[in-house]
Amino acid sequence: MFLDLNRLKAERIARKLQQKDVANELGWSVGKYTKIENGYSKLGSDDLAKIADVLGIEDMNIFFNFSVVKLERKLIKEVI
């Protein structure tokens, strides 16, 4: 199970919000939010829940990629 940060960004953009808008709603600095969205800072489940709340998303499963098969294929190709 992998967090899809591209989906996080897409959901924000779909709601016509800028990073600073989300950061302000969360009481975070823009830098903190930007680092999370770009994958430079880890995102815990509590913070993901807060972001989802700001974006009005009830089902956080949309942020996860459950396709382990693709990862396994990639790892096998790297070994071979």
MDTraj code that builds the backbone (N, CA, C; nanometers):
import mdtraj as md
import numpy as np

residues = "MET PHE LEU ASP LEU ASN ARG LEU LYS ALA GLU ARG ILE ALA ARG LYS LEU GLN GLN LYS ASP VAL ALA ASN GLU LEU GLY TRP SER VAL GLY LYS TYR THR LYS ILE GLU ASN GLY TYR SER LYS LEU GLY SER ASP ASP LEU ALA LYS ILE ALA ASP VAL LEU GLY ILE GLU ASP MET ASN ILE PHE PHE ASN PHE SER VAL VAL LYS LEU GLU ARG LYS LEU ILE LYS GLU VAL ILE".split()
xyz = np.array([
    [0.0852, -0.1169, 0.0000],
    [0.0000, 0.0000, 0.0000],
    [0.0903, 0.1239, 0.0000],
    [0.0698, 0.2097, -0.0958],
    [0.1537, 0.3260, -0.1123],
    [0.0695, 0.4521, -0.1212],
    [0.1151, 0.5556, -0.0552],
    [0.0455, 0.6829, -0.0594],
    [0.0705, 0.7494, -0.1937],
    [-0.0350, 0.7906, -0.2603],
    [-0.0266, 0.8543, -0.3913],
    [-0.0323, 1.0057, -0.3729],
    [0.0849, 1.0680, -0.3662],
    [0.0901, 1.2126, -0.3462],
    [0.0404, 1.2889, -0.4678],
    [0.0483, 1.2280, -0.5863],
    [-0.0063, 1.2929, -0.7058],
    [-0.1570, 1.3101, -0.6926],
    [-0.2205, 1.2138, -0.6296],
    [-0.3660, 1.2225, -0.6083],
    [-0.3990, 1.3341, -0.5106],
    [-0.3137, 1.3485, -0.4091],
    [-0.3319, 1.4551, -0.3114],
    [-0.3295, 1.5901, -0.3822],
    [-0.2307, 1.6088, -0.4669],
    [-0.2184, 1.7340, -0.5422],
    [-0.3372, 1.7525, -0.6375],
    [-0.3754, 1.6456, -0.7051],
    [-0.4870, 1.6532, -0.7999],
    [-0.6174, 1.6923, -0.7316],
    [-0.6402, 1.6368, -0.6136],
    [-0.7621, 1.6701, -0.5393],
    [-0.7615, 1.8166, -0.4966],
    [-0.6456, 1.8659, -0.4568],
    [-0.6344, 2.0076, -0.4180],
    [-0.6630, 2.0978, -0.5378],
    [-0.6024, 2.0656, -0.6505],
    [-0.6204, 2.1459, -0.7718],
    [-0.7648, 2.1396, -0.8204],
    [-0.8263, 2.0219, -0.8112],
    [-0.9662, 2.0060, -0.8538],
    [-1.0597, 2.0966, -0.7744],
    [-1.0197, 2.1288, -0.6540],
    [-1.1005, 2.2170, -0.5684],
    [-1.0576, 2.3628, -0.5808],
    [-0.9706, 2.3876, -0.6789],
    [-0.9221, 2.5234, -0.7081],
    [-0.8564, 2.5883, -0.5863],
    [-0.7818, 2.5060, -0.5127],
    [-0.7096, 2.5551, -0.3963],
    [-0.5601, 2.5581, -0.4266],
    [-0.4932, 2.6565, -0.3727],
    [-0.3482, 2.6610, -0.3834],
    [-0.2895, 2.5999, -0.2573],
    [-0.1614, 2.5682, -0.2636],
    [-0.0968, 2.5093, -0.1477],
    [-0.1103, 2.5996, -0.0255],
    [-0.1005, 2.7285, -0.0466],
    [-0.1109, 2.8217, 0.0666],
    [-0.2504, 2.8187, 0.1284],
    [-0.3533, 2.7934, 0.0483],
    [-0.4900, 2.7847, 0.1009],
    [-0.5039, 2.6666, 0.1973],
    [-0.4527, 2.5523, 0.1546],
    [-0.4600, 2.4327, 0.2384],
    [-0.3748, 2.4520, 0.3637],
    [-0.2546, 2.5050, 0.3456],
    [-0.1657, 2.5283, 0.4600],
    [-0.2309, 2.6207, 0.5618],
    [-0.2927, 2.7271, 0.5153],
    [-0.3595, 2.8217, 0.6058],
    [-0.4729, 2.7545, 0.6829],
    [-0.5514, 2.6714, 0.6143],
    [-0.6622, 2.6012, 0.6802],
    [-0.6106, 2.5066, 0.7889],
    [-0.4926, 2.4510, 0.7643],
    [-0.4342, 2.3567, 0.8595],
    [-0.3560, 2.4252, 0.9708],
    [-0.3274, 2.5536, 0.9522],
    [-0.2447, 2.6249, 1.0487],
    [-0.0973, 2.5904, 1.0336],
    [-0.0596, 2.5460, 0.9143],
    [0.0781, 2.5083, 0.8841],
    [0.1427, 2.6158, 0.7984],
    [0.2749, 2.6111, 0.7909],
    [0.3445, 2.6990, 0.6963],
    [0.3257, 2.6418, 0.5560],
    [0.3361, 2.7277, 0.4571],
    [0.3256, 2.6820, 0.3185],
    [0.4389, 2.5836, 0.2896],
    [0.5565, 2.6115, 0.3446],
    [0.6713, 2.5236, 0.3240],
    [0.6457, 2.3819, 0.3733],
    [0.5835, 2.3697, 0.4895],
    [0.5534, 2.2369, 0.5444],
    [0.4596, 2.1613, 0.4522],
    [0.3536, 2.2279, 0.4094],
    [0.2575, 2.1604, 0.3219],
    [0.3207, 2.1248, 0.1881],
    [0.3972, 2.2153, 0.1324],
    [0.4625, 2.1923, 0.0032],
    [0.5559, 2.0717, 0.0106],
    [0.6327, 2.0626, 0.1176],
    [0.7244, 1.9491, 0.1337],
    [0.6476, 1.8177, 0.1420],
    [0.5355, 1.8187, 0.2090],
    [0.4540, 1.6973, 0.2192],
    [0.3986, 1.6596, 0.0828],
    [0.3400, 1.7564, 0.0133],
    [0.2779, 1.7278, -0.1157],
    [0.3800, 1.6825, -0.2191],
    [0.5016, 1.7322, -0.2095],
    [0.6054, 1.6953, -0.3057],
    [0.6882, 1.5744, -0.2620],
    [0.6546, 1.5164, -0.1474],
    [0.7203, 1.3953, -0.1029],
    [0.8535, 1.4153, -0.0331],
    [0.8841, 1.5397, 0.0046],
    [1.0102, 1.5672, 0.0730],
    [0.9993, 1.5531, 0.2246],
    [0.8778, 1.5405, 0.2732],
    [0.8542, 1.5239, 0.4155],
    [0.7496, 1.4137, 0.4331],
    [0.7662, 1.3313, 0.5338],
    [0.6737, 1.2205, 0.5559],
    [0.5378, 1.2722, 0.6011],
    [0.4379, 1.1971, 0.5643],
    [0.3005, 1.2316, 0.5974],
    [0.2412, 1.1201, 0.6817],
    [0.2066, 1.1513, 0.8051],
    [0.1442, 1.0544, 0.8940],
    [-0.0059, 1.0475, 0.8710],
    [-0.0662, 0.9461, 0.9268],
    [-0.2100, 0.9264, 0.9061],
    [-0.2935, 1.0387, 0.9663],
    [-0.2494, 1.0943, 1.0781],
    [-0.3248, 1.2049, 1.1387],
    [-0.3241, 1.3278, 1.0484],
    [-0.2066, 1.3589, 0.9938],
    [-0.1979, 1.4747, 0.9043],
    [-0.2740, 1.4506, 0.7743],
    [-0.2701, 1.3272, 0.7226],
    [-0.3475, 1.2959, 0.6027],
    [-0.4960, 1.3152, 0.6298],
    [-0.5414, 1.2743, 0.7467],
    [-0.6823, 1.2916, 0.7833],
    [-0.7186, 1.4397, 0.7895],
    [-0.6283, 1.5218, 0.8414],
    [-0.6532, 1.6661, 0.8481],
    [-0.6627, 1.7263, 0.7082],
    [-0.5711, 1.6856, 0.6207],
    [-0.5727, 1.7364, 0.4829],
    [-0.7006, 1.6927, 0.4130],
    [-0.7380, 1.5677, 0.4300],
    [-0.8607, 1.5167, 0.3684],
    [-0.9818, 1.5955, 0.4169],
    [-0.9826, 1.6299, 0.5441],
    [-1.0927, 1.7090, 0.6000],
    [-1.0984, 1.8471, 0.5347],
    [-0.9837, 1.9103, 0.5190],
    [-0.9794, 2.0425, 0.4544],
    [-1.0283, 2.0323, 0.3103],
    [-0.9932, 1.9234, 0.2429],
    [-1.0336, 1.9059, 0.1030],
    [-1.1763, 1.8522, 0.0900],
    [-1.2378, 1.8151, 0.2019],
    [-1.3744, 1.7634, 0.1986],
    [-1.3831, 1.6204, 0.1479],
    [-1.2791, 1.5431, 0.1725],
    [-1.2747, 1.4043, 0.1261],
    [-1.3052, 1.3125, 0.2435],
    [-1.4050, 1.2281, 0.2262],
    [-1.4451, 1.1370, 0.3334],
    [-1.3748, 1.0016, 0.3254],
    [-1.3482, 0.9548, 0.2058],
    [-1.2852, 0.8240, 0.1874],
    [-1.1375, 0.8417, 0.1536],
    [-1.0517, 0.8226, 0.2522],
    [-0.9083, 0.8432, 0.2308],
    [-0.8445, 0.7327, 0.1477],
    [-0.9176, 0.6280, 0.1160],
    [-0.8629, 0.5212, 0.0320],
    [-0.8237, 0.5712, -0.1065],
    [-0.8810, 0.6830, -0.1497],
    [-0.8451, 0.7349, -0.2817],
    [-0.6985, 0.7763, -0.2880],
    [-0.6359, 0.7962, -0.1741],
    [-0.4959, 0.8380, -0.1706],
    [-0.3983, 0.7207, -0.1742],
    [-0.4495, 0.5993, -0.1735],
    [-0.3613, 0.4838, -0.1652],
    [-0.3655, 0.3985, -0.2898],
    [-0.2484, 0.3478, -0.3250],
    [-0.2342, 0.2563, -0.4366],
    [-0.2113, 0.1182, -0.3765],
    [-0.3042, 0.0293, -0.3968],
    [-0.2955, -0.1030, -0.3374],
    [-0.2349, -0.2056, -0.4323],
    [-0.1803, -0.1608, -0.5434],
    [-0.1279, -0.2512, -0.6447],
    [0.0152, -0.2944, -0.6137],
    [0.0265, -0.4003, -0.5399],
    [0.1577, -0.4542, -0.5056],
    [0.2151, -0.5304, -0.6245],
    [0.1291, -0.5824, -0.7094],
    [0.1733, -0.6613, -0.8234],
    [0.2696, -0.5808, -0.9108],
    [0.2404, -0.4550, -0.9368],
    [0.3278, -0.3717, -1.0194],
    [0.4646, -0.3568, -0.9544],
    [0.4673, -0.3368, -0.8253],
    [0.5937, -0.3233, -0.7543],
    [0.6725, -0.4533, -0.7625],
    [0.6046, -0.5656, -0.7436],
    [0.6720, -0.6944, -0.7509],
    [0.7320, -0.7168, -0.8887],
    [0.6599, -0.6797, -0.9935],
    [0.7125, -0.6942, -1.1300],
    [0.8380, -0.6105, -1.1492],
    [0.8345, -0.4898, -1.0987],
    [0.9488, -0.4007, -1.1114],
    [1.0695, -0.4587, -1.0362],
    [1.0484, -0.5090, -0.9169],
    [1.1575, -0.5678, -0.8394],
    [1.2155, -0.6906, -0.9079],
    [1.1291, -0.7715, -0.9669],
    [1.1762, -0.8916, -1.0377],
    [1.2617, -0.8523, -1.1569],
    [1.2191, -0.7501, -1.2314],
    [1.2976, -0.7040, -1.3466],
    [1.4328, -0.6514, -1.3036],
    [1.4393, -0.5857, -1.1884],
    [1.5659, -0.5321, -1.1396],
    [1.6608, -0.6435, -1.0989],
    [1.6067, -0.7537, -1.0491],
    [1.6891, -0.8666, -1.0052],
    [1.7433, -0.9430, -1.1251],
    [1.6611, -0.9549, -1.2281],
    [1.6997, -1.0329, -1.3469],
    [1.8009, -0.9631, -1.4277],
])
top = md.Topology()
chain = top.add_chain()
for i, resn in enumerate(residues, 1):
    res = top.add_residue(resn, chain, resSeq=i)
    for name in ("N", "CA", "C"):
        top.add_atom(name, md.element.get_by_symbol(name[0]), res)
traj = md.Trajectory(xyz[None], top)
